[in-house]
Amino acid sequence: MHPIEFFFDPVSPYSYLAATQLDDLAARCGTTVVYKPMLLGAVFKATGNRMPAAVPAKGQYMLTDLQRWAALYQVPFQFPAVFPTDSKLAQRIACTLAEAERPRWTLAVMRAYWVDGHDIGTETGVRHALDTLAMDADACIEAAQREDAKAALKQLTDEAVSRGVFGAPSFFHGDALFWGCDRLHLLEHHIKHASAA
């Protein structure tokens, strides 16, 4: 059984919404989730894509759409005062963590931004997320400044682009790509169909 590969950026609200659903989806499908941090801005640049908020009408619609998804998923959501923001530090921290620790960190930093309104583009905002997990903030931030952390994030971002990712969240099951939190039901159907074949 292939795992679900989850390419995400915490600055993406739809990545946050998807992340709140993935554990249950994976459990229903009898599989696991591999968290793969990437820089969405770099993906946009490489693919010629741009964020929905760059189109005024789409950006206005997105505000309502996000509230609808949060209500459907029954999760808290509040649009932050600073958007977009720089997720490099948060994503480099993710790259320094063991794979098993990434989901916990990812949800914490996403909640800090999309629920509590902390600017995770600042060290203060990142420290808030680390504190909620009782992690050593100084050690985590120091580790994220190392060249290996920077290289790991670049490698994962390059991998995403090379495999056809153009936005976040993106999911792979084997070679099958699914994009958007509104495609989770298609991802689940695909996994169950593939496992039954």
Residue pairs with C-beta under 8 A, 6 or more apart in sequence:
1 30
1 31
1 195
2 31
2 172
2 173
2 174
2 191
2 194
3 31
3 32
3 33
3 34
3 173
4 22
4 25
4 26
4 29
4 31
4 32
4 33
4 34
4 171
4 172
4 173
4 187
4 191
5 33
5 34
5 36
5 171
5 172
5 173
6 18
6 19
6 22
6 33
6 34
6 35
6 36
6 169
6 170
6 171
7 36
7 38
7 156
7 160
7 165
7 168
7 169
7 170
7 171
7 172
8 15
8 18
8 19
8 35
8 36
8 37
8 38
8 106
8 168
8 169
8 170
9 15
9 37
9 38
9 39
9 40
9 87
9 91
9 168
10 16
10 87
10 90
10 91
10 106
10 109
10 110
10 113
10 120
11 40
11 83
11 84
11 85
11 86
11 87
11 113
11 120
11 121
12 40
12 167
12 168
12 169
13 62
13 66
13 77
13 79
13 114
14 66
14 69
14 168
14 169
14 180
14 181
14 182
15 110
15 168
15 169
15 181
16 77
16 110
16 111
16 113
16 114
17 66
17 69
17 70
17 73
17 75
17 77
17 181
18 169
18 171
18 180
18 181
18 184
19 103
19 106
19 107
19 110
19 169
20 73
20 75
20 107
21 73
21 181
21 184
22 33
22 103
23 33
23 103
25 184
25 187
25 188
26 32
26 33
28 188
29 188
29 191
29 192
29 195
30 195
31 173
31 191
33 103
34 99
35 94
35 99
35 102
35 103
35 106
36 156
36 159
36 160
37 91
37 94
37 95
37 102
37 106
37 153
37 156
38 91
38 153
38 156
38 157
38 159
38 160
38 165
38 168
39 87
39 88
39 91
39 153
39 157
40 51
40 87
40 167
40 168
41 84
42 157
42 161
43 49
43 157
43 160
43 161
43 165
43 166
43 167
43 168
44 50
44 51
44 166
44 167
46 161
47 161
47 165
47 166
49 166
49 167
51 84
52 58
52 59
52 62
53 59
53 62
53 83
53 84
63 79
66 77
66 79
67 77
69 77
69 181
69 182
70 76
70 77
76 111
76 115
77 114
77 115
78 114
78 115
78 116
78 117
79 114
80 113
80 114
80 117
80 118
80 119
81 117
81 119
82 119
82 121
85 113
85 119
85 120
85 121
85 122
85 125
86 121
87 120
87 121
88 153
89 120
89 121
89 123
89 126
89 141
89 144
90 109
90 120
90 126
90 129
91 153
92 144
92 145
92 149
92 150
92 152
92 153
93 105
93 109
93 126
93 130
93 140
93 141
93 143
93 144
93 149
94 102
94 105
94 106
94 109
94 153
95 144
95 149
95 152
95 153
95 156
96 140
96 143
96 144
96 146
96 149
96 152
97 105
104 133
105 129
105 133
105 135
108 129
108 130
108 132
108 133
109 120
109 126
109 129
111 129
111 132
112 118
112 120
112 125
112 126
112 128
112 129
112 132
113 119
113 120
113 125
116 128
118 124
118 125
118 128
118 129
119 125
120 126
120 129
123 141
126 137
126 141
127 137
127 141
130 136
130 137
130 140
130 141
131 137
143 149
160 170
163 172
163 177
164 177
165 177
165 179
166 179
167 179
167 180
169 179
169 180
169 181
170 177
170 178
170 179
171 177
171 178
171 179
171 183
171 184
171 187
172 178
173 187
173 190
173 191
173 194
174 194
176 190
178 184
178 186
178 187
178 190
